[in-house]
Amino acid sequence: MSADTSSAAPDRAPRVVVLDHGSGNVRSVVRALEAAGADVELTADRPAALGADGLVVPGVGAYAETIAQVRAVGGDRIVERRLAGGLPVLGICVGLQIMFDSGTEHGERSTGLSQWPGEVTRLEAEIVPHMGWNTIEPPAGSRLFAGVEAERFYFVHSYAARTWDFDPVGPMVPPQVTWAEHGGDRFVAAVENGALSATQFHPEKSGEAGARLLRNWLATLPRRTDGHAA
């Protein structure tokens, strides 16, 4: 007796685009996502980025350089278009930082993507950069940190969003903010805000905890049937 093929198509790996804007950590991000079960493409092609199930925006180094690179490949418009359509985006490290209004490094202020209010500034700790493994403080009900709430993640940064001032409008669900601390200075370690999520730490360098977090994110991605930009 033949199988019934009239129902939904078989499960497939989520299609993820890693935005190729010149960031130095992209290859490790691609490998980590592939190991987590994704079909990954490294590209800045607009139709591919808009048509993917998920988009990852990596970033290392300086805020000003990263936001300039992202804008140079049209990444700012891609992120805005995806979020306007409720399509998932994940920022990593400086990819989190540029989602805020601005960043100030060495006296230079750069304008970010303004998805969240606030400014990225230098950590106020005796030892900077913050480099190594650290615990995090996720909120109850976090999907990103499900099963890894008590684990350590790998950080490498000197700047961070050290305050959070976001007032939800109307029935909007408030973002879930995860915090961490270095040298007595608290900062935003991750944000889950509808289709937009981001981490200050590097999940691709965080061992099994980071792998689990990436699998958690992939599990939230809707499987798009056409694979083309709307």
MOURGI-V330825 format. One record per residue. N is the residue number from 1. RES is the residue in three letters. D_LAST is the distance of its C-alpha to the last C-alpha in whole Angstrom. Layout:
n & res & d_last
N & RES & D_LAST
N & RES & D_LAST
//
This chain:
n & res & d_last
1 & MET & 40
2 & SER & 36
3 & ALA & 33
4 & ASP & 31
5 & THR & 27
6 & SER & 26
7 & SER & 25
8 & ALA & 22
9 & ALA & 21
10 & PRO & 23
11 & ASP & 22
12 & ARG & 21
13 & ALA & 21
14 & PRO & 18
15 & ARG & 16
16 & VAL & 16
17 & VAL & 16
18 & VAL & 19
19 & LEU & 18
20 & ASP & 21
21 & HIS & 22
22 & GLY & 26
23 & SER & 27
24 & GLY & 30
25 & ASN & 29
26 & VAL & 26
27 & ARG & 28
28 & SER & 29
29 & VAL & 26
30 & VAL & 25
31 & ARG & 28
32 & ALA & 28
33 & LEU & 24
34 & GLU & 25
35 & ALA & 28
36 & ALA & 27
37 & GLY & 25
38 & ALA & 22
39 & ASP & 20
40 & VAL & 20
41 & GLU & 19
42 & LEU & 20
43 & THR & 18
44 & ALA & 17
45 & ASP & 14
46 & ARG & 11
47 & PRO & 9
48 & ALA & 11
49 & ALA & 11
50 & LEU & 7
51 & GLY & 7
52 & ALA & 11
53 & ASP & 12
54 & GLY & 14
55 & LEU & 15
56 & VAL & 18
57 & VAL & 20
58 & PRO & 24
59 & GLY & 26
60 & VAL & 30
61 & GLY & 33
62 & ALA & 33
63 & TYR & 30
64 & ALA & 30
65 & GLU & 30
66 & THR & 27
67 & ILE & 25
68 & ALA & 26
69 & GLN & 24
70 & VAL & 21
71 & ARG & 21
72 & ALA & 22
73 & VAL & 19
74 & GLY & 17
75 & GLY & 16
76 & ASP & 17
77 & ARG & 14
78 & ILE & 12
79 & VAL & 14
80 & GLU & 13
81 & ARG & 9
82 & ARG & 9
83 & LEU & 12
84 & ALA & 11
85 & GLY & 9
86 & GLY & 12
87 & LEU & 11
88 & PRO & 14
89 & VAL & 16
90 & LEU & 19
91 & GLY & 22
92 & ILE & 25
93 & CYS & 28
94 & VAL & 28
95 & GLY & 24
96 & LEU & 25
97 & GLN & 27
98 & ILE & 25
99 & MET & 23
100 & PHE & 26
101 & ASP & 27
102 & SER & 29
103 & GLY & 32
104 & THR & 35
105 & GLU & 37
106 & HIS & 40
107 & GLY & 40
108 & GLU & 37
109 & ARG & 34
110 & SER & 31
111 & THR & 28
112 & GLY & 25
113 & LEU & 21
114 & SER & 23
115 & GLN & 21
116 & TRP & 25
117 & PRO & 28
118 & GLY & 31
119 & GLU & 32
120 & VAL & 33
121 & THR & 36
122 & ARG & 39
123 & LEU & 40
124 & GLU & 44
125 & ALA & 45
126 & GLU & 49
127 & ILE & 47
128 & VAL & 44
129 & PRO & 41
130 & HIS & 40
131 & MET & 40
132 & GLY & 41
133 & TRP & 40
134 & ASN & 40
135 & THR & 39
136 & ILE & 37
137 & GLU & 37
138 & PRO & 34
139 & PRO & 33
140 & ALA & 34
141 & GLY & 31
142 & SER & 29
143 & ARG & 27
144 & LEU & 27
145 & PHE & 30
146 & ALA & 31
147 & GLY & 34
148 & VAL & 35
149 & GLU & 36
150 & ALA & 39
151 & GLU & 38
152 & ARG & 38
153 & PHE & 36
154 & TYR & 36
155 & PHE & 36
156 & VAL & 36
157 & HIS & 36
158 & SER & 38
159 & TYR & 36
160 & ALA & 34
161 & ALA & 33
162 & ARG & 36
163 & THR & 35
164 & TRP & 33
165 & ASP & 32
166 & PHE & 29
167 & ASP & 30
168 & PRO & 27
169 & VAL & 27
170 & GLY & 27
171 & PRO & 26
172 & MET & 24
173 & VAL & 25
174 & PRO & 27
175 & PRO & 26
176 & GLN & 28
177 & VAL & 30
178 & THR & 32
179 & TRP & 35
180 & ALA & 37
181 & GLU & 41
182 & HIS & 42
183 & GLY & 46
184 & GLY & 46
185 & ASP & 42
186 & ARG & 40
187 & PHE & 36
188 & VAL & 32
189 & ALA & 32
190 & ALA & 29
191 & VAL & 26
192 & GLU & 24
193 & ASN & 22
194 & GLY & 19
195 & ALA & 16
196 & LEU & 18
197 & SER & 21
198 & ALA & 24
199 & THR & 27
200 & GLN & 30
201 & PHE & 32
202 & HIS & 31
203 & PRO & 30
204 & GLU & 30
205 & LYS & 33
206 & SER & 34
207 & GLY & 36
208 & GLU & 35
209 & ALA & 34
210 & GLY & 31
211 & ALA & 30
212 & ARG & 30
213 & LEU & 28
214 & LEU & 25
215 & ARG & 26
216 & ASN & 25
217 & TRP & 22
218 & LEU & 21
219 & ALA & 22
220 & THR & 20
221 & LEU & 17
222 & PRO & 15
223 & ARG & 14
224 & ARG & 11
225 & THR & 12
226 & ASP & 9
227 & GLY & 9
228 & HIS & 6
229 & ALA & 4
230 & ALA & 0
//
